[in-house]
Amino acid sequence: MNIDTFINIAKDLPPHIAVLIRGGTGIGKSAITGQISKSLKKPLPLIDVRGSTMSEGDTGGYPDIEGMKKNGVMTFCMPAWFIRACNEPVVLFLDELNRSLPAVQQSFFQIVLDRQLGNDENGNPYNLHPETRVFAAVNHGSEYDVNEMDPALLRRFWTVDLKPDIDSWISWATKNNIDNMIIEFLKTRSINFAPDASSIEPGNVFPTPASWTRLDEAIKFMAIDLEKEGKLDKPLIYNIASGFVGTPVAIEFSDYVEKYEANVTPQDILDRYDDLTNKINRLSNDRLNLLIERLGEHGRQNNWTVTQAENAAKFGKSISEEMLIHMWSKISETKNIKTIQNFHKFIGQYLVKVVNSNKDLLSN
């Protein structure tokens, strides 16, 4: 199942149905669960619990010595993450379930099967909040050293085998301002997005959706402009990338960056359109469409000034009529009234003519 389909279904399931995500390392299981927690009708906080780092006491609790002295009854101090999931609705994410110790797995299974754990001084179990949602994740495949799950347990989940999906990732990456160079590289070299882990020699670094995201974080933190005109430090880019995506892909990526013709950013369009007309005229349709997507995202997050809106309108009039209609759609979707009004002031009349001449296109 691809990621978009998974998110759309998972967020609408009843809260009591536990979800099991199976997939390779670096596919972004935790990040995807975080997206779901934010996209629920009532967004919930995410509690991320990693089973492989826990001991039996970390899940089943530790003896409450003081309570036993007072009441003469053995009870356990339950972990804070579980008590919070009982006291308020959350998305509880049980990660690396099949790499956990057997006792930890048993606690996780009780949470999934019975939605409860432990006992109070009266012998009553602690129950999850009725609106708490439980997600679990396992690494799946012959290349992993993991414990196989009992089929009787699997039937208690809605189980999904999640596959790396470059189209979904690029859509997400564009909205989250992942460096344009990384997006462009992967659009033309999708084989480097998430190769099958079983084909990689053990011990070698290889690219995953998560590693491309971390590469972007490192580049931004180091203030490296991959689209800077002039000489770039190719060895530096290679050395950074190799630690995230491996040597062969880092060589290819740094070579791509070195030879890449500097692209045009949304800020360039808005602030100095007149200086860029020649460069814009040389952009491919793919780059123009990506630029339109990024302009839409910029307009959602920022209020365009009158001058910026005028420059955006100049750009809109320079592209094809079909692209302009798409651009207007993206600006309208921002729901940023100030940006939309300023842009419409300069593009409105021209847009009406374009729409009237493309009625057949709009009806398809």
N, C-alpha and C positions, 0 to 999 in steps of 0.2 A: 504494500500500500504506500502511496506517496504521502508526503508530509501534509500537504494542504487538505487532502481528503481525511487523513487521520485527525487533524485538529478540528475540522468541521463536525466530525461525528463525535469525537471524545467529549467536546464541550457540552454536548446536548444529552449525554447519557445520564440516567438517574444517578444521584450522588452515591448510592450504596453499591453500585457496580464497580468493582476494582478493575483497573486497566493494566495490562502487562505489555510493555514495549520490548520487543526483541530486535536487536540490531548490532552492527559492528561498532567498534570503538570509534569515538570522534564524530559519530553521526549527529550528535547534538541532542541526545535524549533529555538531558536536564533542561537545556535551553528551550526545547519544544514544549516540555511540560510547563515551564515558566510562561510561555506564550499562551497556553491554554488557560492557566490560572488568571491571566489578565483579560482574556477574551470571553470569560463566562458572563452571563447576564448580570450577575453580581460578582465582580472580580474578588478573588480571594488571595490571601498571602500564601506564598510557597514555602514549605518546610522541606529542605533537601537533606535526607538521611542516607549516609553511605555505609551499607552493611559490611563491606569488606574491611572496614577500619574498626569494627566494634567487637567487644567481648560479650559474654552472656549477660553480665551485669548492666551493660550499657543499654540493653533492651528490656530485660526482665526486671531490672531494678536491683537495688542493694538493700540489705536488711536495715530496717528502721530501729536501731538499738534503743534510742530514747523512747520511742513509742511503745516498744516491747516492755521496757521497764515500767512504764505508766499503766499500760492496759493488760499486760500479761499475754498479749497476742502477737504472733509474728506477722508483720506486714513489711512491705518493701517500699522504698522511696523510688517512685517511678521517674523515668527520664523526662526532662522538661519539654522536649519536643512532642512526646506522646500526650502529656497532660494538656498542653496547649491545644492539640488536635481534639481533645475531649471537651475542653471548655469553650471553644469557639470554632466556627467553620474555617477550615484551611484546605489547601491541596497538599497532601502528605505524599512525598516522593521517596520511595524506598529503592535506592539505587544499588546496583551490583548485587542483587538478591542471590544469584547463583554462585557468587564468589565469597559468600559469607560463611562463617562457622556454622555448623549444624544447629547449635543452640540459638544463634541469632536468626537463622532461617525459620526455626520453629516459632519464635516470637513474631516474626513478620507474617508467617502463615496464619497465626491466630488473629492478627490484626485484619488480614484479608478475609479469612473465613468467618470470623465471629464479630469483627469490628470491636474487639475488646481485648484487654490485657490486664494481668495482675488482679489483686483483690484488696479491698479496704478492710478495716478491722472487723467488719460484720460479715466478711466473706463475699461481698458483692464485687463483681468485676468493674473495672473502669471502662466505660463505653465511649467510643468516638462520638463526637457531635453528629447528629443526623445529617447535617449538610456538609460534613467533611468528606472530601473525595480522596481516594487512595490510588496512586499510580505506582507501579513497580517497573524496574528495568533490569534486563539481563543482557550480558554479552552473549551473542549467539553465533555459533559456527565452529568448525573443526579446529580452527587455529587458536582457540581459547582453552585454557586450563580451568574448567568450571565443573560444578556439580549439576548433573541433569535433573530436571524437575519431574516429579511424579505426575503422570497424566491425570490422576484424580485431582491434583491441585490445579493443573492447567485449566480444567473445566470451570473453576471458580472465577476465572478472569474473563474479561473481553481481551483476547490475545491478538496482537498485531505484529507482523514482521515488517519493520520499517526499513525502507530502502533509501539510500542517498538519492536525492532528487535535485539535479542542478537547476532546473527551471524554478522550483520553489525557493531554492537558496538564493538565486540571483534576484528574484523578486524581493525576498527578505533583505538581502544585502543592499539593494538599491534604496529601500526605505530607511535602512539603518546607516546610510552613508559609509558603507565599506568602500575603500579606495577604488576609484574608477579603473585604475590600471589592473587591479586584481580581477575585477568583474570582466573587463575586456579580455584579459588573458584566458580566463576560464570559459568564456563564451566561444572562443575559437579553438580551445584545447581542452575540451571537457573530459578527455581521458585522464587528465591530471587532477580532476576534482576529488574523486574518492575511489581509487583503484581497489580491487578485491584484496583484502588483507591476506587471504590464503596464498596469493601469488607473490607476496613480498618475503624476502629472505628474513628469517627471525633476527631481531636486533637492529634492523634497518629502520630509519625514520621514513615515513611515507605520508602523503597528504590525506587529510580528512576535512570535512566541512569545518570542524572545530579548529583545526590547525591553520586553515586559511583565515579564519576570524582572528586568531591570536597573532598571526603575521600582520594583519591590518592594525591591531592594537599596538604592536611594537613600532610599526612605521609611524603611526600618529604620535606616539609618546616621544619618539626621537625626532619629531618635526621634519621628517624626510618627505620632500615633494617629489613623487615619482614622475610627475608630468612637467617638472621644471625644464624650461628651455635652456639649452647649453649643456655643459659637461656634467654628467652624473657620476657618482662614485659607484661604479659597477661592482667592484670587489666587495664593498660594504653591503650592498643589496644582496649579493650572492650569499655572503656569510650569515646575514640575518635570516634569509629565507631557508638556507640549508638546515638550520636548527629546527624549523617548523615543518617543512615539506620534504626534506631529504635532498641529497646531492643532485641526482639527475634532474629533478624538477626545478631545483634552485638555479641550475645552470641555464635551463630553458627560460625560466622566468626573468632572470637578470639580463639575458640576451634580448628578450622581448622588450624589456623596459628601455634598454640602451637604444634600440632601433625604432622605438615607438615615436610617432609624430605627436608632439604635444597636443592634447585635446583642449577643448574649450569648456570652461566650468560655468555653472549658472551665475556665479558672481561676476565672471567676465562679461557675460551677456548683459547683465543688469547695470554694470558700472561703466563699461567702455565698449559698447557694441560697435560704434563707428570705427574703432581701431581694429576690429576683428573681421570685417566683412570678407576679406580675401580668404582668411583661414576657414571661416564658416562655410564658404562656398565650396571648399575642398573636402568637407566632411562627408563621410559615407552616410547612407540612410540609417544604418545601424547606430552610428554615433549620434546622428541627429535625434533618433527616437530615444536613445538613452539620455541625451541632454534634455529632451522634453520631460521625461520622467523625473529628472533631477530638478528641473525648474518647478515642477508641480510640488515636489517635496520641500523645496526652498520656500515656495509661496505659502505652504501650510505652516511653516515654522516662523516665518518672518512677514512683517507688514512692508510691502513694497512702497517706496516713495513714488511720487508722481514721475520723477525722472527715470527711476528704475522700471516702472510700468510702461513708460514710453519706449524704452529700449527693448523691453520684452515684446512689445507690439511690433517694433521694427523687425525683430527676429521672426515673429509670427508671419509677417508679410513676405519674408524672404524664403520661407519653406513652402513645400507643396500644400495645396488646399486640403488634402486628406490629413496631412500632418498638423495643419493649423486646427482643424476640427478636433483632432486628438489632443492637441495642446490646450484648447479651450476646455475640453472635458476634464483634463487633469487639474487645471486651475480652478474650475468650478467645484471639483471634489474636495478641495482644500477647506471649503467652508469658512475661509478667512475673508470676511466681508470687505475689509479695507483693501486687501490685495486684489480681490475680484473687481471691486468698483474702479480702482485706479487703472487696472488693465483694460476693463471694458470701455473706459473713457476714450482710449486710443485705438481699440481694435473693433469696437461694436459695429459700426457701420460697414466696415470691410467684411467682418464676419458674417453679417446678414447676407451680403451678396454671395459670399462663398457657400453658405448653407443653402441658399436658394438655387445655386447652380449645381449642388451636389445632393439633391433630394433622393435620387436613385441610390446613391452611395449610402445615405443615412437609413434608407428603408431596408437595406440588406442585412 
